Amino acid sequence: MSDASKTRGRFMVLLALEHGPKHGYEVARYLEDASGGYFSLSFGALYPVLHRLEKDKLVSAHWQDAGALRKKKVYALTPRGLAALHQERDDYEAFTLAFARLLGRVA
């Protein structure tokens, strides 16, 4: 995964968790549904992002019973993760505005 893809993946996961705790499948499903199918993270790409966010203390995780001797790991934004999301959102908005200007869509 390229550096740009890693950064984009991190931002997308933070966005997905902004709306409440989710387990990995829910994060992937949210991103695909909310983007109209444009963004899709494979589980092979998603879980390293989640683990890195947890290591960096941007998300917290806990195991939740899923019935029939199964458990799922649920991830939630920490206050530090919410601050990182706000910063990344500002950065992406500036980035997209600059591209809109380059494309002649904004004066």
Short mmCIF file of the C-alpha atoms (twelve columns), coordinates in Angstrom:
data_MODEL
# 
_entry.id   MODEL 
# 
loop_
_atom_site.group_PDB 
_atom_site.id 
_atom_site.type_symbol 
_atom_site.label_atom_id 
_atom_site.label_alt_id 
_atom_site.label_comp_id 
_atom_site.label_asym_id 
_atom_site.label_seq_id 
_atom_site.Cartn_x 
_atom_site.Cartn_y 
_atom_site.Cartn_z 
_atom_site.pdbx_PDB_model_num 
ATOM 1   C CA . MET A 1   0.000   0.000   0.000   1 
ATOM 2   C CA . SER A 2   1.441   3.406   -0.968  1 
ATOM 3   C CA . ASP A 3   1.860   6.243   1.521   1 
ATOM 4   C CA . ALA A 4   -1.065  8.092   -0.091  1 
ATOM 5   C CA . SER A 5   -3.235  4.978   0.188   1 
ATOM 6   C CA . LYS A 6   -2.266  4.517   3.839   1 
ATOM 7   C CA . THR A 7   -3.165  8.127   4.622   1 
ATOM 8   C CA . ARG A 8   -6.440  7.876   2.728   1 
ATOM 9   C CA . GLY A 9   -7.271  4.581   4.457   1 
ATOM 10  C CA . ARG A 10  -6.584  6.100   7.867   1 
ATOM 11  C CA . PHE A 11  -8.809  9.093   7.107   1 
ATOM 12  C CA . MET A 12  -11.634 6.900   5.799   1 
ATOM 13  C CA . VAL A 13  -11.562 4.668   8.885   1 
ATOM 14  C CA . LEU A 14  -11.604 7.692   11.197  1 
ATOM 15  C CA . LEU A 15  -14.590 9.033   9.228   1 
ATOM 16  C CA . ALA A 16  -16.429 5.723   9.579   1 
ATOM 17  C CA . LEU A 17  -15.882 5.677   13.335  1 
ATOM 18  C CA . GLU A 18  -17.036 9.273   13.743  1 
ATOM 19  C CA . HIS A 19  -20.598 7.976   13.699  1 
ATOM 20  C CA . GLY A 20  -20.072 5.496   16.514  1 
ATOM 21  C CA . PRO A 21  -18.207 2.288   17.365  1 
ATOM 22  C CA . LYS A 22  -17.992 -0.409  14.693  1 
ATOM 23  C CA . HIS A 23  -16.316 -3.745  14.154  1 
ATOM 24  C CA . GLY A 24  -14.164 -4.269  11.070  1 
ATOM 25  C CA . TYR A 25  -16.901 -5.556  8.782   1 
ATOM 26  C CA . GLU A 26  -19.129 -2.606  9.729   1 
ATOM 27  C CA . VAL A 27  -16.313 -0.157  8.958   1 
ATOM 28  C CA . ALA A 28  -15.771 -1.699  5.519   1 
ATOM 29  C CA . ARG A 29  -19.512 -1.788  4.819   1 
ATOM 30  C CA . TYR A 30  -20.017 1.811   5.952   1 
ATOM 31  C CA . LEU A 31  -17.231 3.088   3.676   1 
ATOM 32  C CA . GLU A 32  -18.595 1.253   0.665   1 
ATOM 33  C CA . ASP A 33  -22.221 2.244   1.309   1 
ATOM 34  C CA . ALA A 34  -21.518 5.887   2.208   1 
ATOM 35  C CA . SER A 35  -19.332 6.386   -0.886  1 
ATOM 36  C CA . GLY A 36  -21.837 4.796   -3.247  1 
ATOM 37  C CA . GLY A 37  -19.405 1.954   -3.835  1 
ATOM 38  C CA . TYR A 38  -16.516 4.226   -4.832  1 
ATOM 39  C CA . PHE A 39  -14.352 3.311   -1.837  1 
ATOM 40  C CA . SER A 40  -13.785 -0.246  -0.793  1 
ATOM 41  C CA . LEU A 41  -11.161 -1.472  1.657   1 
ATOM 42  C CA . SER A 42  -10.271 -5.143  1.612   1 
ATOM 43  C CA . PHE A 43  -9.945  -6.741  5.012   1 
ATOM 44  C CA . GLY A 44  -6.254  -7.223  4.229   1 
ATOM 45  C CA . ALA A 45  -5.925  -3.436  3.992   1 
ATOM 46  C CA . LEU A 46  -8.465  -2.495  6.674   1 
ATOM 47  C CA . TYR A 47  -7.178  -4.441  9.664   1 
ATOM 48  C CA . PRO A 48  -3.598  -3.112  9.504   1 
ATOM 49  C CA . VAL A 49  -5.078  0.414   9.475   1 
ATOM 50  C CA . LEU A 50  -7.272  -0.379  12.497  1 
ATOM 51  C CA . HIS A 51  -4.333  -1.938  14.353  1 
ATOM 52  C CA . ARG A 52  -2.110  1.067   13.594  1 
ATOM 53  C CA . LEU A 53  -4.836  3.479   14.774  1 
ATOM 54  C CA . GLU A 54  -5.170  1.453   17.970  1 
ATOM 55  C CA . LYS A 55  -1.394  1.445   18.498  1 
ATOM 56  C CA . ASP A 56  -1.339  5.229   17.960  1 
ATOM 57  C CA . LYS A 57  -4.181  5.593   20.494  1 
ATOM 58  C CA . LEU A 58  -6.511  7.167   17.925  1 
ATOM 59  C CA . VAL A 59  -9.018  4.361   18.458  1 
ATOM 60  C CA . SER A 60  -9.787  2.099   21.364  1 
ATOM 61  C CA . ALA A 61  -10.967 -1.472  20.966  1 
ATOM 62  C CA . HIS A 62  -12.833 -4.008  23.039  1 
ATOM 63  C CA . TRP A 63  -14.189 -7.492  22.471  1 
ATOM 64  C CA . GLN A 64  -17.954 -7.843  22.269  1 
ATOM 65  C CA . ASP A 65  -19.983 -11.057 22.394  1 
ATOM 66  C CA . ALA A 66  -21.462 -11.961 19.030  1 
ATOM 67  C CA . GLY A 67  -23.263 -15.081 20.224  1 
ATOM 68  C CA . ALA A 68  -22.519 -18.782 19.834  1 
ATOM 69  C CA . LEU A 69  -19.026 -18.612 21.367  1 
ATOM 70  C CA . ARG A 70  -17.995 -15.834 18.972  1 
ATOM 71  C CA . LYS A 71  -16.615 -12.424 19.741  1 
ATOM 72  C CA . LYS A 72  -15.934 -9.423  17.553  1 
ATOM 73  C CA . LYS A 73  -13.531 -6.579  18.160  1 
ATOM 74  C CA . VAL A 74  -15.291 -3.209  18.210  1 
ATOM 75  C CA . TYR A 75  -13.374 0.003   17.540  1 
ATOM 76  C CA . ALA A 76  -14.232 3.537   18.704  1 
ATOM 77  C CA . LEU A 77  -12.604 6.931   18.303  1 
ATOM 78  C CA . THR A 78  -10.678 8.259   21.268  1 
ATOM 79  C CA . PRO A 79  -10.560 12.018  21.975  1 
ATOM 80  C CA . ARG A 80  -7.129  12.005  20.309  1 
ATOM 81  C CA . GLY A 81  -8.638  10.210  17.296  1 
ATOM 82  C CA . LEU A 82  -11.438 12.765  17.038  1 
ATOM 83  C CA . ALA A 83  -8.857  15.579  17.039  1 
ATOM 84  C CA . ALA A 84  -6.878  13.765  14.317  1 
ATOM 85  C CA . LEU A 85  -10.075 13.344  12.287  1 
ATOM 86  C CA . HIS A 86  -10.836 17.068  12.501  1 
ATOM 87  C CA . GLN A 87  -7.284  17.919  11.366  1 
ATOM 88  C CA . GLU A 88  -7.393  15.439  8.491   1 
ATOM 89  C CA . ARG A 89  -10.829 16.694  7.433   1 
ATOM 90  C CA . ASP A 90  -9.450  20.258  7.274   1 
ATOM 91  C CA . ASP A 91  -6.459  19.028  5.251   1 
ATOM 92  C CA . TYR A 92  -8.660  17.108  2.777   1 
ATOM 93  C CA . GLU A 93  -11.026 20.052  2.363   1 
ATOM 94  C CA . ALA A 94  -8.071  22.324  1.525   1 
ATOM 95  C CA . PHE A 95  -6.719  19.658  -0.853  1 
ATOM 96  C CA . THR A 96  -10.025 19.233  -2.702  1 
ATOM 97  C CA . LEU A 97  -10.532 23.001  -2.925  1 
ATOM 98  C CA . ALA A 98  -7.075  23.360  -4.497  1 
ATOM 99  C CA . PHE A 99  -7.951  20.679  -7.066  1 
ATOM 100 C CA . ALA A 100 -11.297 22.320  -7.776  1 
ATOM 101 C CA . ARG A 101 -9.409  25.524  -8.527  1 
ATOM 102 C CA . LEU A 102 -7.003  23.667  -10.825 1 
ATOM 103 C CA . LEU A 103 -9.959  22.131  -12.645 1 
ATOM 104 C CA . GLY A 104 -11.575 25.540  -13.054 1 
ATOM 105 C CA . ARG A 105 -14.595 24.658  -10.925 1 
ATOM 106 C CA . VAL A 106 -13.964 27.356  -8.312  1 
ATOM 107 C CA . ALA A 107 -12.907 30.934  -8.941  1 
# 
